[in-house]
Amino acid sequence: AAHPLRHVDSMATMPSGAGKIPYLNAVILGEALASEENDLIYPSDDFSRQAHVPSPQKYLELYERSVKDPGGFWSDVASQFYWKHKWAADHVYSENVDVRKGPVQIEWFKGGITNICYNCLDRNVEAGLGDKIALHWEGNDLGNDASLTYSHLLHRVSQLANYLKDIGVRKGDAVIVYLPMLLELPITMLACARIGAVHSVVFAGFSAESLAQRIIDCKPKLVITCNAVKRGPKVIPLKDIVDAAFVQSSQTGVSIDTCLVYENALAMKREKTNWQDGRDIWWQDVIPNYSTKCEVEWVDAEDPLFLLYTSGSTGKPKGVLHTTGGYMVYTATTFKYAFDYKPSDIYWCTADCGWITGHSYVTYGPLLNGATCIVFEGAPNYPDSGRCWDIVDKYKVTIFYTAPTLYVTRYSRKSLRILGSVGEPINPSAWRWFYNVVGDSRCPISDTWWQTETGGFMITPLPGAWPQKPGSATFPFFGVQPVIVDEKGVEIEGECSGYLCVKGSWPGAFRTLYGDHERYETTYFKPFAGYYFTGDGCSRQAKLANLHKSMFRDKDGYHWLTGRVDDVINVSGHRIGTAEVESALVSHPKCAEAAVVGVEHEVKGQAIYAFVTLVEGESYSEELRNSLILAVRKQIGAFAAPDRIHWAPGLPKTRSGKIMRRILRKIASGQLGELGDTSTLADPNVVDQLIALSNC
Ligand code: PRX
């Protein structure tokens, strides 16, 4: 199918003066487009002129080469990095993403020998960036901050890498990292990468149970953590959580010999920390004694770089595995283009390194580009809701990348040049607020659609290249071929609904689920044979108002994503499987059954809404409600706590016993008039009972 921007060729014939950027009007405007979904917001001429990709033609030229000759295109890009040995010229990549043709396998730059830490640090220091700030750290409490230049960062990383080697961590060994947003978090990731160890960062909001589950799954050589962290006004004793996880993991035979603990004295003094001699070691007591020089371990492009556990619609979290070379090339390139990165930029991504966004766009993508990046420990609303803008002004942030869940304010934000959005669909009015208020109607917005599995941006604006439509992630990045398929897996065009899949592979794609290649194939490649299935839905309809859980590729080719079609919920950018929350609820002795759905939430994007059936003889009470919520906090983490527990004498089920979540979603969001056909329910009375209990 022709790329939607293809007809730029005819632009030359457009009369000039048709609009601010006449040729773009020709491309996209077509006939009169007045409705909301066709509201076009143009980058200024000044912005476009200086952009890496200044026009649709330039994009098309690059895009078309990237999909027609992926090997050539990505080879050229990859050559900008340091490789000890290059990959075989005739074997840039190999892929089988079609389960009917055998096992799914994706390789990029195989045989190429490199190191991503070397490319982030040594390469930049050698290029003269040694004295440039790599990381600014902004602490939870006002007035706590620190900075590291590229040289300093290299020294700190090397010291830790030497320690890890000294205690016997080798290439391929797993290291679990349970740290908040201290400088030590990116330092640890880079140190692991330097010696070829595989880091698995666990978001420091996860509970002991969740941490234990991950320890048991990947059996790390050691765990790296800190004694405590302040989150807003609260002190959270992380080390105690780690201790509890160790007790649980040892019950299944996985015991950890070494726990390296950073003393985060701003939150808690070491004297107050529970300690196990022999196993626990203070970071500050050992790491500074090591040399600041450390030879890198050269690894194959296809050697694993990290594991990151993420939620699916069923079962326990999956260890998404990314390898070195393709991930490096892809994160660096997407960062550069989607944010139109220039060496003078100051970049801030608000994500935590416990999630993929922090991996790709706090640590690796920016450092690979030699960027100055802010690591923020705190919360956006502490001490008040102006904190984010304080930080923007303090550091003169030019590129600000966040989830669309922040608050408005009083600050100048003059420094901003580009805004980024991720993690959930941004509705047109939120988009306008972000654009008009935060960006003073001056900064293009990069609404980046992607996933833990994709490693980097997949559908994203290239600011400067084309006008935006509020709420649309616009067009695919280089090398990415999104397709919309129907339930039979047939690609569809025109106005219709379907599922978002991707054809072929791209360098940043994940290569497997750790220890479970079969689940990798079943979850992602079997639903629609021949494609990678994203879990996001899509539709192509003329009216935004009709969109539901869908992606809309409109007649101008713009892509609109509005959420998951499976049982995965995104709460403030945290990805949570409904099955995990249900199993936590059911573990409560008084809970007989639970069904969890996502509901729209003004601030968090989505909130967790749980229907709970109690065991016979138990009665509803506030106390019970709280203890159910506590069970979820304990098993997963506070961020997964349901916003609402709805008592359910019974759940709406089909005669074959399947819970009809469609009906639950409608009840949860108060759309009682739209329950649809309930005649197939085993017991239609259940619905009336649920409605009657709506306000209890
Ligand atoms: O539903 C999509 C949503 O977030 C999911 C991926 O979650 P996770 O792996 O945790 O990664 C989040 C950060 C990349 C997707 O399946 N999502 C992500 N970005 C967007 C989005 N939905 C709409 N618009 C986006 N820009």
Residues whose N, C-alpha, C, O or C-beta is under 5 A from the ligand:
A	BS01	PRX	T357 S421 V422 G423 E424 P425 D447 T448 W449 W450 Q451 T452 E453 T534 D536 L561 G563 R564 G573 R575
